[in-house]
């Protein structure tokens, strides 16, 4: 959480032919001997780095509004291929914790024997970024990325103190924010309080923003931005809320928007690209994969979740060739319960399409048919 702009601000078709298709959906499986991946357990380069990581890790919230919102930043150890001592950083606005405005990587390393913190931006495509959202809750599924997928932004020299650390950039870094051409950053972490201060300089070297002492942003360690349910069946549900009054009951009609990913970053389907939610009756039964039905339990209207579904609760050994989903693939969904229509109020009609798929509503509602 350095520089609020770089740290806090740097800190089917497939589904319609899959989730909504009985012919592509496996029958209710019996739970096999499921062996989930081991949770990520990093091996830090030295005790000083491990101590600094421990101090940084967790969820931090601004003590006041920044740009009209309280900000929250989650920092967790995460693996990067070919790099050591790395962490994933996700910054959100408190009112939309499911929608990060910044994803970044921190790396702690030694420079001339002294501790440094380097920040990186993710150089990935927009269709892949959603896979990262909320993955702080399950870093054993952290997307496979390497140094080539990152863009270094700034360094901060770190000096340990009795109850934390303090640091600043060793020299100014290029920027284009608010008329500045260079900027500096500093950070002070004292127990459960962190202060980040930035300063921008114009072409003539004058300070154009961040000169006042009250321009520093203060954070306090806080509770996680979402509830995480690691189920015995291997599913992981990250529930952001907000918790509404209406949850699915048998016979209700659910209207759900989603993005669906494979763990390699492939987005295999999105209801948003069609501008149409997936509409189905709860519980979905054979109209959806088993893990999708589990993920709808207690999912209140207007709220957001991330679902990580092991292969046997998805398309099983055969996968879904039409959606390019391989056998036993773990599926990751970012989902929004857009609307719940109570059973007694629902008068939706069901139509069978030429391809054999079944959808509520009229057959011409889906552009892919």
C-alpha positions as CSV (number, residue, x, y, z in Angstrom):
1,X,0.0,0.0,0.0
2,X,2.5,2.5,-1.0
3,X,1.6,5.3,-3.3
4,X,-2.1,5.6,-3.3
5,X,-2.0,5.9,-7.0
6,X,0.5,3.1,-7.6
7,X,0.2,1.0,-4.5
8,X,-3.2,1.5,-3.6
9,X,-3.5,2.7,-7.0
10,X,-0.2,0.4,-7.9
11,X,-0.1,-1.5,-4.6
12,X,-22.4,-19.9,-24.8
13,X,-22.2,-19.7,-25.9
14,X,-20.0,-22.0,-23.9
15,X,-22.2,-21.5,-20.9
16,X,-25.5,-21.6,-22.7
17,X,-24.2,-24.8,-24.3
18,X,-22.9,-25.8,-20.9
19,X,-24.5,-24.6,-17.8
20,X,-27.9,-24.4,-19.4
21,X,-27.7,-27.5,-21.5
22,X,-28.9,-30.8,-20.1
23,X,-27.2,-32.8,-22.8
24,X,-23.8,-31.3,-21.9
25,X,-24.3,-31.5,-18.1
26,X,-23.1,-34.6,-16.2
27,X,-25.6,-36.3,-13.9
28,X,-25.3,-35.7,-10.1
29,X,-21.9,-37.2,-9.3
30,X,-20.9,-39.2,-6.3
31,X,-18.0,-37.5,-4.5
32,X,-14.8,-39.2,-5.5
33,X,-11.6,-39.3,-3.5
34,X,-11.0,-35.6,-4.1
35,X,-7.5,-34.3,-3.6
36,X,-7.5,-30.5,-3.7
37,X,-4.3,-28.6,-4.4
38,X,-2.2,-27.8,-1.4
39,X,-2.7,-24.2,-0.1
40,X,0.3,-22.0,-1.0
41,X,3.1,-22.1,1.5
42,X,5.9,-19.8,0.5
43,X,9.6,-20.3,1.5
44,X,10.9,-16.8,2.2
45,X,14.5,-15.9,1.4
46,X,15.4,-14.7,4.9
47,X,13.9,-13.8,8.3
48,X,13.8,-10.1,7.6
49,X,11.7,-10.6,4.4
50,X,9.4,-13.0,6.2
51,X,8.9,-10.5,9.0
52,X,8.1,-7.7,6.6
53,X,5.6,-9.9,4.7
54,X,3.9,-10.8,7.9
55,X,3.5,-7.1,8.7
56,X,2.1,-6.3,5.3
57,X,-0.3,-9.2,4.9
58,X,-4.0,-8.9,5.5
59,X,-6.7,-6.4,4.7
60,X,-6.2,-2.6,5.2
61,X,-8.8,0.1,5.0
62,X,-8.5,3.8,4.8
63,X,-9.6,5.7,7.9
64,X,-11.5,8.2,5.8
65,X,-12.7,8.6,2.3
66,X,-10.3,8.9,-0.6
67,X,-11.9,10.3,-3.8
68,X,-15.3,9.8,-2.3
69,X,-14.9,6.2,-1.1
70,X,-13.3,4.2,1.7
71,X,-10.6,2.0,0.1
72,X,-9.6,-1.5,1.1
73,X,-6.5,-3.3,0.1
74,X,-5.8,-7.0,0.6
75,X,-2.2,-8.3,0.6
76,X,-1.4,-12.0,0.5
77,X,1.6,-14.2,-0.4
78,X,1.2,-15.5,-3.9
79,X,3.4,-17.4,-6.3
80,X,5.0,-15.9,-9.4
81,X,7.1,-18.1,-11.7
82,X,10.8,-17.4,-11.6
83,X,10.4,-14.9,-8.7
84,X,10.7,-15.2,-5.0
85,X,9.2,-13.4,-2.0
86,X,6.1,-12.2,-3.9
87,X,2.6,-11.0,-2.8
88,X,-0.7,-10.3,-4.6
89,X,-2.3,-7.0,-3.9
90,X,-6.0,-6.2,-4.6
91,X,-7.4,-2.7,-4.1
92,X,-11.2,-2.1,-4.0
93,X,-13.7,0.5,-3.0
94,X,-15.6,-0.5,0.1
95,X,-19.0,-0.3,-1.7
96,X,-17.9,-2.6,-4.6
97,X,-15.4,-5.1,-3.1
98,X,-16.0,-7.6,-6.0
99,X,-14.7,-5.0,-8.5
100,X,-11.0,-4.2,-8.0
101,X,-9.7,-0.9,-9.3
102,X,-6.1,-2.1,-9.0
103,X,-4.3,-5.4,-9.0
104,X,-0.6,-5.5,-8.3
105,X,2.3,-7.6,-7.2
106,X,4.7,-6.8,-4.4
107,X,8.2,-8.3,-4.2
108,X,10.6,-7.9,-1.3
109,X,14.2,-8.3,-2.1
110,X,17.7,-7.3,-1.0
111,X,19.6,-4.5,-2.7
112,X,23.2,-4.1,-1.5
113,X,22.1,-6.1,1.6
114,X,19.3,-3.7,2.5
115,X,15.6,-4.5,2.2
116,X,13.5,-3.1,-0.7
117,X,9.9,-3.4,-1.8
118,X,9.2,-3.4,-5.5
119,X,5.7,-2.9,-7.0
120,X,4.5,-4.3,-10.3
121,X,1.4,-3.8,-12.4
122,X,-0.2,-6.9,-14.2
123,X,0.4,-6.8,-17.9
124,X,-2.5,-9.1,-18.8
125,X,-5.5,-8.7,-21.0
126,X,-8.9,-7.4,-19.7
127,X,-10.6,-10.7,-20.3
128,X,-8.1,-12.4,-18.0
129,X,-8.1,-9.9,-15.2
130,X,-11.4,-11.2,-13.7
131,X,-9.7,-14.5,-12.8
132,X,-7.5,-12.6,-10.3
133,X,-10.4,-10.9,-8.6
134,X,-10.9,-12.4,-5.1
135,X,-8.2,-15.0,-5.7
136,X,-6.5,-13.8,-2.5
137,X,-8.9,-16.2,-0.8
138,X,-7.6,-19.2,-2.6
139,X,-4.0,-18.7,-3.7
140,X,-3.5,-22.4,-4.5
141,X,-5.5,-21.5,-7.6
142,X,-3.5,-18.3,-8.3
143,X,-3.1,-17.9,-12.1
144,X,0.2,-19.0,-13.5
145,X,2.1,-15.8,-14.4
146,X,5.8,-15.0,-14.7
147,X,8.0,-11.9,-14.6
148,X,7.2,-11.3,-18.3
149,X,3.6,-10.7,-17.3
150,X,4.5,-7.8,-15.0
151,X,5.6,-4.2,-15.4
152,X,7.8,-2.8,-12.6
153,X,6.5,0.6,-11.3
154,X,8.6,1.7,-8.3
155,X,11.0,0.7,-5.5
156,X,10.8,1.6,-1.8
157,X,13.8,1.3,0.5
158,X,12.7,-0.3,3.7
159,X,14.1,0.1,7.2
160,X,12.7,-2.0,10.0
161,X,11.5,-0.3,13.2
162,X,10.5,-1.6,16.6
163,X,6.9,-2.2,15.6
164,X,7.0,-2.1,11.8
165,X,9.0,-0.4,9.1
166,X,9.4,2.9,7.2
167,X,10.5,3.5,3.7
168,X,10.6,5.9,0.7
169,X,11.5,5.8,-3.0
170,X,15.2,6.2,-3.6
171,X,14.6,8.6,-6.4
172,X,11.6,10.1,-8.3
173,X,9.7,8.0,-10.7
174,X,7.9,9.0,-14.0
175,X,4.2,9.8,-13.7
176,X,1.5,11.6,-15.7
177,X,-0.9,12.1,-12.8
178,X,-2.5,15.6,-12.5
179,X,0.1,17.6,-14.3
180,X,3.1,16.0,-12.6
181,X,6.0,14.4,-14.5
182,X,7.7,12.8,-11.6
183,X,6.6,11.5,-8.2
184,X,8.0,10.2,-4.9
185,X,6.3,7.9,-2.3
186,X,6.9,7.1,1.3
187,X,5.3,4.6,3.7
188,X,5.2,4.1,7.4
189,X,3.8,0.9,9.0
190,X,3.4,1.0,12.8
191,X,1.6,-2.0,14.1
192,X,-1.9,-1.9,12.7
193,X,-1.6,1.5,11.1
194,X,-0.1,2.4,7.8
195,X,0.5,5.8,6.3
196,X,1.2,6.4,2.6
197,X,2.3,9.8,1.3
198,X,2.9,10.7,-2.4
199,X,4.3,13.9,-3.9
200,X,4.2,15.0,-7.6
201,X,6.6,17.3,-9.3
202,X,6.0,19.5,-12.4
203,X,8.3,20.0,-15.3
204,X,10.1,22.9,-13.5
205,X,10.6,20.7,-10.4
206,X,7.9,22.4,-8.3
207,X,5.6,20.4,-6.2
208,X,2.2,20.2,-7.9
209,X,0.4,17.9,-5.5
210,X,1.0,16.1,-2.2
211,X,2.9,18.9,-0.6
212,X,0.7,19.2,2.5
213,X,1.2,16.9,5.5
214,X,-2.5,16.0,5.5
215,X,-2.2,14.6,2.0
216,X,-0.9,11.3,3.5
217,X,-3.5,8.5,3.4
218,X,-3.9,6.5,6.6
219,X,-5.0,2.8,6.6
220,X,-5.9,0.5,9.5
221,X,-5.8,-3.2,9.6
222,X,-9.3,-4.6,9.2
223,X,-11.5,-7.5,8.5
224,X,-11.5,-9.3,5.1
225,X,-13.6,-7.8,2.4
226,X,-15.5,-11.0,1.9
227,X,-16.5,-14.2,3.7
228,X,-14.7,-17.3,2.5
229,X,-16.3,-20.8,2.7
230,X,-14.0,-23.7,2.0
231,X,-16.4,-26.6,1.7
232,X,-15.6,-30.3,2.4
233,X,-16.6,-31.1,-1.2
234,X,-13.7,-29.0,-2.5
235,X,-15.7,-25.9,-3.6
236,X,-14.6,-22.5,-2.5
237,X,-17.2,-19.7,-2.3
238,X,-16.1,-16.1,-1.8
239,X,-19.2,-14.2,-0.7
240,X,-19.0,-10.4,-1.1
241,X,-22.5,-9.5,-0.3
242,X,-24.3,-7.3,0.2
243,X,-26.6,-9.7,2.0
244,X,-30.1,-9.1,0.7
245,X,-33.4,-10.2,2.2
246,X,-34.3,-12.6,-0.6
247,X,-32.5,-15.9,-1.0
248,X,-33.4,-18.7,-3.5
249,X,-36.3,-20.9,-2.6
250,X,-37.4,-24.0,-4.5
251,X,-39.3,-23.0,-7.6
252,X,-37.9,-19.4,-7.7
253,X,-36.6,-18.1,-11.1
254,X,-33.0,-16.8,-10.8
255,X,-31.4,-14.3,-13.1
256,X,-27.6,-14.6,-12.8
257,X,-24.9,-12.8,-14.6
258,X,-21.4,-14.4,-14.7
259,X,-18.0,-14.6,-16.2
260,X,-16.5,-18.2,-16.4
261,X,-12.8,-18.9,-16.5
262,X,-10.4,-21.9,-16.6
263,X,-7.5,-21.7,-14.2
264,X,-5.1,-20.9,-17.1
265,X,-6.9,-17.6,-17.6
266,X,-9.2,-18.6,-20.5
267,X,-12.6,-17.0,-20.3
268,X,-14.8,-19.6,-21.8
269,X,-18.1,-17.7,-21.5
270,X,-19.7,-14.5,-20.2
271,X,-23.3,-13.5,-19.9
272,X,-22.2,-9.9,-20.1
273,X,-21.0,-10.2,-23.7
274,X,-24.6,-11.2,-24.6
275,X,-26.1,-8.7,-22.2
276,X,-28.4,-11.4,-21.0
277,X,-28.4,-13.2,-17.6
278,X,-28.6,-17.0,-17.3
279,X,-32.3,-17.5,-16.2
280,X,-33.3,-20.8,-14.6
281,X,-35.5,-22.3,-11.9
282,X,-34.0,-23.1,-8.5
283,X,-32.7,-25.6,-7.9
284,X,-31.3,-26.0,-11.4
285,X,-31.0,-29.8,-11.4
286,X,-29.8,-31.1,-14.8
287,X,-29.9,-27.6,-16.3
288,X,-26.6,-26.7,-14.7
289,X,-23.4,-28.3,-13.4
290,X,-23.6,-29.5,-9.8
291,X,-21.2,-26.9,-8.5
292,X,-23.3,-24.1,-10.0
293,X,-26.3,-25.3,-8.0
294,X,-24.3,-25.5,-4.8
295,X,-23.0,-22.0,-5.4
296,X,-26.6,-20.7,-5.6
297,X,-27.4,-21.8,-2.0
298,X,-28.1,-18.8,0.2
299,X,-27.1,-16.4,-2.6
300,X,-29.1,-13.4,-1.9
301,X,-30.6,-11.0,-4.5
302,X,-28.2,-8.2,-5.6
303,X,-25.1,-9.9,-4.1
304,X,-21.8,-11.1,-5.7
305,X,-19.8,-14.3,-5.3
306,X,-16.8,-16.0,-6.7
307,X,-17.2,-19.8,-7.2
308,X,-14.2,-22.1,-7.5
309,X,-15.6,-25.5,-8.7
310,X,-13.5,-28.7,-8.8
311,X,-13.8,-30.8,-11.9
312,X,-16.0,-33.5,-10.6
313,X,-18.6,-30.9,-9.6
314,X,-18.2,-29.3,-13.1
315,X,-18.1,-31.3,-16.4
316,X,-16.2,-34.3,-14.9
317,X,-13.8,-36.5,-16.9
318,X,-15.4,-35.8,-20.3
319,X,-15.3,-32.0,-20.0
320,X,-17.3,-29.9,-22.4
321,X,-15.7,-30.0,-25.9
322,X,-18.1,-27.5,-27.4
323,X,-17.0,-24.9,-24.8
324,X,-13.3,-26.1,-25.0
325,X,-13.4,-27.2,-21.4
326,X,-11.1,-30.1,-20.8
327,X,-11.8,-33.1,-18.6
328,X,-11.6,-32.6,-14.9
329,X,-11.1,-28.8,-15.3
330,X,-11.5,-26.6,-12.3
331,X,-14.0,-23.8,-13.2
332,X,-13.9,-20.3,-11.7
333,X,-17.0,-18.0,-11.9
334,X,-17.5,-14.4,-10.9
335,X,-21.3,-14.3,-10.4
336,X,-23.9,-11.6,-9.6
337,X,-27.5,-12.5,-8.5
338,X,-29.2,-9.9,-10.5
339,X,-32.7,-10.8,-9.7
340,X,-34.8,-13.5,-7.9
341,X,-38.4,-13.9,-9.2
342,X,-40.5,-15.7,-6.5
343,X,-42.1,-18.9,-7.6
344,X,-45.7,-17.6,-7.1
345,X,-44.9,-14.5,-9.3
346,X,-43.0,-16.3,-12.1
347,X,-44.9,-17.0,-15.3
348,X,-42.0,-17.7,-17.5
349,X,-42.5,-20.1,-20.4
350,X,-40.0,-22.7,-21.4
351,X,-39.0,-23.2,-25.0
352,X,-36.8,-25.9,-26.6
353,X,-34.2,-24.6,-29.1
354,X,-33.2,-26.3,-32.3
355,X,-29.9,-27.4,-30.8
356,X,-31.7,-29.2,-27.9
357,X,-30.9,-26.7,-25.2
358,X,-33.6,-25.4,-23.0
359,X,-33.9,-21.8,-21.8
360,X,-36.6,-19.8,-20.0
361,X,-38.1,-17.0,-22.1
362,X,-38.3,-16.7,-25.8
363,X,-35.9,-18.6,-28.1
364,X,-34.9,-15.5,-30.0
365,X,-33.7,-13.8,-26.7
366,X,-30.2,-15.4,-27.1
367,X,-28.1,-14.1,-29.9
368,X,-26.0,-17.3,-30.1
369,X,-29.0,-19.5,-31.2
